[in-house]
Amino acid sequence: MACSGEVQIDLESRADAERAAKSPGIKPEQKVHVETRGVVFNRATGLARTDQPVKFVFPNGTGEAVGIEYHSEEGTVRLLRDVQLSLKPPKITALEKKRRM
C-alpha cells in the first residue's frame, strides 16, 4: 500500500494503548506524533517506510529527519539520516516538587 500525499501517524506504547482502551477519557502521556509523506506500507512484513522529510513531536521535545522506517510488528522506529532533536526537560509535577524539598 502506498500513500504519495501527507501522512500523519500517532505512536504509543502497548501499555499506554491498553490503559487508553480501559479508560477512554485518559490521554496517553508518551504519544509520538509523526508527519511525513510518500509512505509505503508492506502488509507482509509490517514495515512502513519513506525517504521523505519527517517531523515528529514527543512529550519531551521535537525533531526532524530524512526518512523513517516503522516496524509495526516490533513497535520500533528508525530515523534514516540527518536527524535533529530538540529536547526539553520533563515537566515536574507538584508531588515531585514536594519530594525534592
Rosetta blueprint (number, residue, H / E / L):
1 M L
2 A E
3 C E
4 S E
5 G E
6 E E
7 V E
8 Q E
9 I E
10 D E
11 L E
12 E L
13 S L
14 R H
15 A H
16 D H
17 A H
18 E H
19 R H
20 A H
21 A H
22 K H
23 S L
24 P L
25 G L
26 I L
27 K L
28 P L
29 E L
30 Q L
31 K L
32 V E
33 H E
34 V E
35 E E
36 T E
37 R E
38 G E
39 V E
40 V E
41 F E
42 N E
43 R L
44 A L
45 T L
46 G L
47 L E
48 A E
49 R E
50 T E
51 D E
52 Q E
53 P E
54 V E
55 K E
56 F E
57 V E
58 F E
59 P L
60 N L
61 G E
62 T E
63 G E
64 E E
65 A E
66 V E
67 G E
68 I E
69 E E
70 Y E
71 H E
72 S L
73 E L
74 E L
75 G L
76 T E
77 V E
78 R E
79 L E
80 L E
81 R E
82 D E
83 V E
84 Q E
85 L E
86 S E
87 L E
88 K L
89 P L
90 P L
91 K L
92 I L
93 T L
94 A H
95 L H
96 E H
97 K H
98 K H
99 R H
100 R H
101 M L
